[in-house]
Amino acid sequence: MTIELQDPAAPAPPDQSPDAPSLEAQIVTVLESIYDPEIPVSIYALGLIYDIAIDNDAKVLITMTLTTPGCPVAEILPMEIEEKIRAVPGVESAKVDITWEPPWSPELMSEAARLEIGMF
Protein backbone atom coordinates (compact mmCIF):
# COMPACT_ATOMS: atom_id res chain seq x y z
CA MET A 1 0.00 0.00 0.00
CA THR A 2 1.30 3.45 -0.84
CA ILE A 3 0.59 6.13 1.71
CA GLU A 4 1.35 9.70 0.82
CA LEU A 5 1.93 11.83 3.86
CA GLN A 6 2.28 15.50 4.41
CA ASP A 7 5.77 16.97 4.19
CA PRO A 8 7.67 15.46 7.15
CA ALA A 9 9.62 18.70 7.57
CA ALA A 10 6.39 20.67 8.04
CA PRO A 11 5.65 21.59 11.65
CA ALA A 12 2.91 19.69 13.45
CA PRO A 13 -0.44 21.48 13.42
CA PRO A 14 -0.88 23.62 16.55
CA ASP A 15 -3.53 21.28 18.00
CA GLN A 16 -1.33 18.19 17.63
CA SER A 17 1.46 17.47 20.09
CA PRO A 18 4.60 15.74 18.81
CA ASP A 19 3.55 12.58 20.71
CA ALA A 20 0.06 12.49 19.16
CA PRO A 21 -0.59 9.82 16.50
CA SER A 22 -0.06 11.01 12.95
CA LEU A 23 -3.08 11.74 10.81
CA GLU A 24 -2.33 8.61 8.79
CA ALA A 25 -2.19 6.48 11.96
CA GLN A 26 -5.51 7.92 13.12
CA ILE A 27 -7.09 7.08 9.75
CA VAL A 28 -5.77 3.52 9.88
CA THR A 29 -7.24 3.17 13.38
CA VAL A 30 -10.62 4.27 12.04
CA LEU A 31 -10.38 1.82 9.12
CA GLU A 32 -9.50 -0.96 11.55
CA SER A 33 -12.73 -0.23 13.42
CA ILE A 34 -14.97 -0.72 10.36
CA TYR A 35 -16.02 -4.32 9.87
CA ASP A 36 -17.30 -6.15 6.85
CA PRO A 37 -20.89 -7.07 7.78
CA GLU A 38 -20.58 -10.59 6.40
CA ILE A 39 -17.08 -11.42 7.66
CA PRO A 40 -16.20 -10.56 11.27
CA VAL A 41 -12.94 -8.85 10.24
CA SER A 42 -12.10 -5.19 9.68
CA ILE A 43 -11.97 -3.89 6.13
CA TYR A 44 -8.33 -2.96 6.75
CA ALA A 45 -7.33 -6.49 7.86
CA LEU A 46 -9.28 -7.96 4.95
CA GLY A 47 -6.98 -6.07 2.57
CA LEU A 48 -9.80 -4.04 1.05
CA ILE A 49 -7.87 -0.78 1.48
CA TYR A 50 -5.42 -0.36 -1.39
CA ASP A 51 -4.24 3.21 -0.80
CA ILE A 52 -4.52 6.08 1.66
CA ALA A 53 -3.51 9.42 0.17
CA ILE A 54 -3.36 12.56 2.29
CA ASP A 55 -2.53 15.82 0.57
CA ASN A 56 -1.02 18.93 2.17
CA ASP A 57 -4.51 20.33 2.78
CA ALA A 58 -5.49 17.24 4.83
CA LYS A 59 -7.81 15.98 2.10
CA VAL A 60 -7.95 12.20 2.28
CA LEU A 61 -8.51 9.85 -0.63
CA ILE A 62 -9.07 6.18 0.17
CA THR A 63 -8.76 3.74 -2.74
CA MET A 64 -10.34 0.42 -1.92
CA THR A 65 -12.12 -2.56 -3.32
CA LEU A 66 -14.90 -4.84 -2.13
CA THR A 67 -14.86 -8.61 -1.80
CA THR A 68 -17.20 -8.94 -4.81
CA PRO A 69 -18.81 -6.55 -7.31
CA GLY A 70 -22.21 -7.63 -5.97
CA CYS A 71 -21.28 -6.84 -2.37
CA PRO A 72 -24.48 -5.96 -0.50
CA VAL A 73 -22.85 -2.96 1.22
CA ALA A 74 -21.41 -1.45 -1.97
CA GLU A 75 -23.72 1.55 -1.67
CA ILE A 76 -23.37 2.27 2.04
CA LEU A 77 -19.84 1.22 3.03
CA PRO A 78 -18.00 4.00 1.12
CA MET A 79 -20.31 6.60 2.68
CA GLU A 80 -19.69 5.17 6.16
CA ILE A 81 -15.93 5.28 5.61
CA GLU A 82 -16.02 8.87 4.33
CA GLU A 83 -18.13 9.96 7.30
CA LYS A 84 -15.83 8.33 9.86
CA ILE A 85 -12.65 9.65 8.22
CA ARG A 86 -14.09 13.19 8.07
CA ALA A 87 -14.65 12.96 11.84
CA VAL A 88 -10.92 12.52 12.47
CA PRO A 89 -9.53 15.77 13.90
CA GLY A 90 -7.47 17.56 11.28
CA VAL A 91 -9.09 15.92 8.23
CA GLU A 92 -10.43 18.54 5.84
CA SER A 93 -12.35 16.14 3.58
CA ALA A 94 -12.57 12.45 2.73
CA LYS A 95 -13.42 10.60 -0.45
CA VAL A 96 -13.55 6.88 -1.22
CA ASP A 97 -12.85 5.54 -4.69
CA ILE A 98 -13.83 1.94 -5.39
CA THR A 99 -11.61 0.00 -7.80
CA TRP A 100 -11.78 -3.54 -9.08
CA GLU A 101 -8.13 -3.71 -10.14
CA PRO A 102 -6.56 -5.73 -8.82
CA PRO A 103 -9.52 -7.83 -7.78
CA TRP A 104 -9.72 -8.72 -4.10
CA SER A 105 -8.62 -12.19 -3.10
CA PRO A 106 -8.12 -13.87 0.29
CA GLU A 107 -4.34 -13.55 -0.18
CA LEU A 108 -4.73 -9.82 0.55
CA MET A 109 -5.92 -10.55 4.08
CA SER A 110 -3.57 -10.04 7.01
CA GLU A 111 -2.34 -13.11 8.83
CA ALA A 112 -4.42 -12.09 11.86
CA ALA A 113 -7.54 -11.88 9.68
CA ARG A 114 -6.91 -15.34 8.26
CA LEU A 115 -6.54 -16.75 11.77
CA GLU A 116 -9.71 -14.94 12.88
CA ILE A 117 -11.85 -16.67 10.27
CA GLY A 118 -9.99 -19.98 10.31
CA MET A 119 -8.15 -19.68 6.99
CA PHE A 120 -4.72 -21.17 7.36
Secondary structure, DSSP 8 states (H G I E B T S, - for coil): -EEE---TTS---TTS-TTS--HHHHHHHHHHT-B-SSSSSBTTTTT-EEEEEE-TT-EEEEEE--SSTT-TTTTTHHHHHHHHHHTSTT--EEEEEE--SS---GGGS-HHHHHHTT--
